[in-house]
Amino acid sequence: MEEVREVRTACLVKDHHQTLYAGRCVEWCTHAAYVTAQSCFAIGQPLVFMSIRSLSMRAPARLGEVIEFIGRVDYIGESTIGVRVDARKMQPKDDQKPVATGTFLFCTVDEHGKALPHGLPQIAGQSRSAEKRWKATEESFAASLT
């Protein structure tokens, strides 16, 4: 990984209920998180979704508003990548209200779907508390598979 990346995408709210449906927001956030995690690699890697660690809807987004999704790599484990996504209204420029925030965990896998070390360096200055939270998520997910 060259450096921690930030990836930005945007989507237009066009739901028939006049506001952004939470399920659609989850889909868009997960998509932004996946693209962000995949951006760590020079060549695409087999990367699977593990869990949504958190997702909070912060404010409504209305029909016709454009929502920007900003994904940032927040954690690098042995075979996992944690991504934080912040969604916000793009306009008005002077008041870009947050719409949603979430954290997502992905894992590199082999051809049999088993976790595979990705070889990425840890994030410089990665806080111990963030590492502890992400490791707890990894362990909880692994325990649910047994």
C-alpha positions as CSV (number, residue, x, y, z in Angstrom):
1,M,0.0,0.0,0.0
2,E,1.5,3.3,-1.0
3,E,-0.4,5.3,1.7
4,V,-3.7,5.3,3.4
5,R,-6.2,6.2,0.8
6,E,-9.4,8.2,0.8
7,V,-12.0,7.4,-1.8
8,R,-14.9,9.6,-2.7
9,T,-18.1,8.6,-4.5
10,A,-21.4,10.3,-4.9
11,C,-25.0,9.2,-5.4
12,L,-28.3,11.0,-6.2
13,V,-31.2,10.5,-3.9
14,K,-34.1,9.4,-6.1
15,D,-36.2,7.2,-3.8
16,H,-40.0,7.3,-4.2
17,H,-40.5,8.2,-0.5
18,Q,-38.9,11.6,-1.0
19,T,-36.1,10.7,1.4
20,L,-33.1,8.4,1.4
21,Y,-34.1,4.9,2.4
22,A,-31.8,3.5,5.1
23,G,-31.3,0.2,3.2
24,R,-30.1,2.1,0.1
25,C,-27.8,4.1,2.3
26,V,-26.3,0.9,3.7
27,E,-25.8,-0.4,0.1
28,W,-24.0,2.8,-0.9
29,C,-21.9,3.0,2.2
30,T,-20.8,-0.7,1.8
31,H,-20.0,-0.1,-1.8
32,A,-17.8,3.0,-0.9
33,A,-16.1,0.9,1.8
34,Y,-15.4,-1.9,-0.6
35,V,-13.9,0.4,-3.2
36,T,-11.8,2.1,-0.5
37,A,-10.5,-1.3,0.8
38,Q,-9.7,-2.5,-2.7
39,S,-7.8,0.8,-3.4
40,C,-5.1,-0.5,-1.0
41,F,-3.9,-2.9,-3.7
42,A,-2.0,-2.2,-6.9
43,I,-3.8,-5.3,-8.4
44,G,-7.3,-6.3,-7.4
45,Q,-7.4,-8.9,-4.6
46,P,-10.1,-11.4,-3.5
47,L,-11.7,-9.3,-0.8
48,V,-14.9,-10.3,1.0
49,F,-17.2,-8.4,3.3
50,M,-17.1,-9.5,6.9
51,S,-19.3,-7.1,8.9
52,I,-20.7,-3.7,9.5
53,R,-19.2,-2.7,12.8
54,S,-21.5,0.3,13.1
55,L,-23.8,2.5,10.9
56,S,-25.7,5.5,12.1
57,M,-28.1,7.6,10.2
58,R,-27.5,11.2,11.2
59,A,-29.8,13.3,9.1
60,P,-32.4,12.8,6.3
61,A,-31.4,13.2,2.7
62,R,-34.2,14.4,0.4
63,L,-35.2,13.7,-3.2
64,G,-32.8,15.3,-5.6
65,E,-29.9,15.9,-3.1
66,V,-26.5,14.5,-3.9
67,I,-24.7,12.6,-1.2
68,E,-21.0,12.2,-1.1
69,F,-19.5,9.1,0.5
70,I,-15.9,9.4,1.8
71,G,-14.2,6.2,2.6
72,R,-11.0,6.1,4.6
73,V,-8.9,3.1,5.6
74,D,-9.1,3.1,9.4
75,Y,-7.4,-0.2,10.3
76,I,-5.1,-2.8,8.8
77,G,-5.0,-6.3,10.4
78,E,-3.2,-9.4,9.2
79,S,-5.8,-10.3,6.6
80,T,-8.4,-7.6,7.3
81,I,-9.0,-4.0,6.4
82,G,-11.3,-1.7,8.3
83,V,-12.9,1.3,6.6
84,R,-14.8,4.3,7.9
85,V,-17.3,5.9,5.6
86,D,-18.8,9.3,6.1
87,A,-21.8,10.3,4.0
88,R,-22.7,14.0,3.7
89,K,-24.8,16.3,1.6
90,M,-22.7,18.0,-1.1
91,Q,-24.9,21.1,-1.1
92,P,-25.1,23.7,0.1
93,K,-21.3,24.0,0.1
94,D,-21.4,26.1,3.3
95,D,-23.5,23.5,5.2
96,Q,-22.6,20.0,4.2
97,K,-24.7,18.1,6.8
98,P,-23.6,14.5,7.7
99,V,-26.1,11.9,6.6
100,A,-24.5,8.7,7.8
101,T,-21.3,7.3,9.3
102,G,-20.3,3.7,9.4
103,T,-17.4,1.3,9.8
104,F,-17.0,-1.8,7.7
105,L,-14.6,-4.8,7.8
106,F,-13.3,-6.8,4.9
107,C,-11.0,-9.8,4.6
108,T,-8.6,-11.0,1.9
109,V,-9.3,-14.7,1.1
110,D,-7.8,-17.5,-0.9
111,E,-9.6,-19.5,-3.6
112,H,-11.3,-21.6,-0.9
113,G,-12.6,-18.6,1.0
114,K,-10.1,-18.9,3.8
115,A,-8.5,-15.8,5.3
116,L,-5.2,-15.0,3.6
117,P,-2.7,-12.5,4.9
118,H,-2.6,-9.5,2.5
119,G,0.9,-8.2,3.4
120,L,-0.2,-4.6,3.8
121,P,1.7,-2.5,6.3
122,Q,-0.1,-1.3,9.4
123,I,-1.3,2.3,9.4
124,A,1.4,4.6,10.7
125,G,0.2,6.0,14.0
126,Q,-2.7,3.6,14.3
127,S,-4.1,4.1,17.7
128,R,-4.2,1.2,20.2
129,S,-7.9,1.9,21.0
130,A,-8.9,1.7,17.3
131,E,-6.8,-1.5,16.9
132,K,-8.5,-3.0,20.0
133,R,-12.0,-2.2,18.7
134,W,-11.3,-3.7,15.3
135,K,-9.7,-6.8,16.8
136,A,-12.8,-7.3,18.9
137,T,-14.9,-7.1,15.8
138,E,-12.7,-9.7,14.0
139,E,-12.9,-12.0,17.0
140,S,-16.6,-11.7,17.4
141,F,-17.1,-12.4,13.7
142,A,-14.8,-15.4,13.8
143,A,-16.6,-16.8,16.8
144,S,-20.0,-16.5,15.0
145,L,-18.6,-18.8,12.2
146,T,-17.9,-21.7,14.6
